[in-house]
Amino acid sequence: MKNNIFKSFRFEIVLYSLLSLLYALLSIAMIHIGFYIVLRDSEGELSNLSTALITVITITIGVILFIVFFLLLTRKFISYIKEIAEGINEISLGNLDNRIIIKNEDEFALIAEKLNKMADDIKEIMENERRSEYAKNELITSVAHDLRTPLTSIIGYLDLVSSKELTKETQKKYIEIAYSKSKRLEKLIEDLFTYTKFNFGEVKAAYSEVDMVKLINQLLDEFYPSFTDNQLEYEFTTDLSAAVIKADGNLLARALANLISNAIKYGREGKKVLFHLIKNEGDVTITVTNYGEIIPKKDLEQIFQRFYRVESSRSSETGGSGLGLAIAQSIVLMHGGSISAKSDTDGTIFTVSLPNEPQTNLL
């Protein structure tokens, strides 16, 4: 708010004081004339006693009139102070939606503006606290659910192995299932710790030159058994023999591995997964396309949220930690890049753009 001296409280007080004085002097003059007319003698003169009495009375009335005129002229200040006091009381009682009307541009308006801003800030802090509390409760619930499922299976199968007479073949099968569930539990815990570190800013990138063409080829070789087990074909296309950017290779490998794993889990029905890389003037763009079930729009908007999984994918076979895409997004954002997804009849496409040089876009 601009500080205009002619609209300030100090200027108005001086102005109203002068006006009150002027009104009082005019009133005194009229009263003095009235007394002179009433108390003068037959010769039109006043006695010394009458003159002294009139002087005392007019001065007294003049002071009273000055106070009355000043109070009348400044009554809007009193009214506004009451409004501000009521506003402060409402805010102190927890009514953070209450706002004080801004009037004029004086100091009282400045106070009202600051009080409104304080109410906005307090409301935002409380809403953030509520969101944090909700997120914490959601985190605890999701972790408890996701950890309990494989743990229950592990306990159940090991109990069967230890408490019943089983053939060696059956024992081996149950132990293998328990081991598989244990590995899944390990992955869940690892993802949870990783996401927590990102969320609290504990992960620092170690930048170096990374050839994205080479990195993707290496990851696809590592995932070859998974593609084969799921009867999926894959294809990586690019016009480049190398695409070097400055990044943290280990973190990008983790992000891309999560995208590949996601494509394998949810693209089985499509029988193939496509990878494509192009290099623009300032960045590298990578797309991962699978042809599995189309993701509904309402789910697509939340797919990068932690612990979010499309309802139809919540099964023992495909159910991951729900953190893979959230971790991938955190890594991409750490590099100053972007990640997005779309899903239609042309397939589900995840697009990652990474700058040639690391950015200061911190989480």
KAPE-V569412 format. One record per pair of residues at least 24 apart in sequence whose C-alpha atoms are under 7 Angstrom apart, sorted by the first residue. I is the first residue (numbers start at 1). J is the second residue. Records with the same first field share a line. If there is no record, write none. Layout:
I: J  J
This chain:
7: 105  106
8: 105  106  107
9: 106  107
16: 70  73
17: 70
20: 66  69  70
21: 66
24: 62  65  66
25: 62
28: 58  62
31: 58
32: 58
84: 112
91: 119
96: 123
142: 307
146: 321
147: 185
150: 181  185
153: 178
154: 178  181  182
188: 321
191: 321  323
195: 327
198: 330
201: 363
205: 248
206: 248
207: 246  247  248
208: 246  247  248
209: 244  245  246  247
210: 244  245  246  247  249
211: 242  243  244  245
212: 243  244
213: 241  242  243
219: 257
227: 264
230: 268
231: 271
232: 268  271  272
233: 271  272  273
234: 272  273  274
235: 273  274  275
236: 274  275  276
237: 275  276  277
238: 276  277  278
243: 279
245: 356  357
246: 356  357  358
247: 335  358
251: 331
252: 331
255: 327  328  331
258: 324  325  328
259: 325
263: 290
265: 318
266: 292
267: 291  292
268: 292
282: 355  356
283: 353  354  355  356
284: 353  354  355  356
285: 351  352  353  354
286: 351  352  353
287: 349  350  351  352
288: 349  350  351
289: 347  348  349  350
290: 347  348  349
291: 347  348
294: 343  344  348
295: 343
304: 329
333: 361  363
334: 361  362  363
335: 359  361
336: 360  361
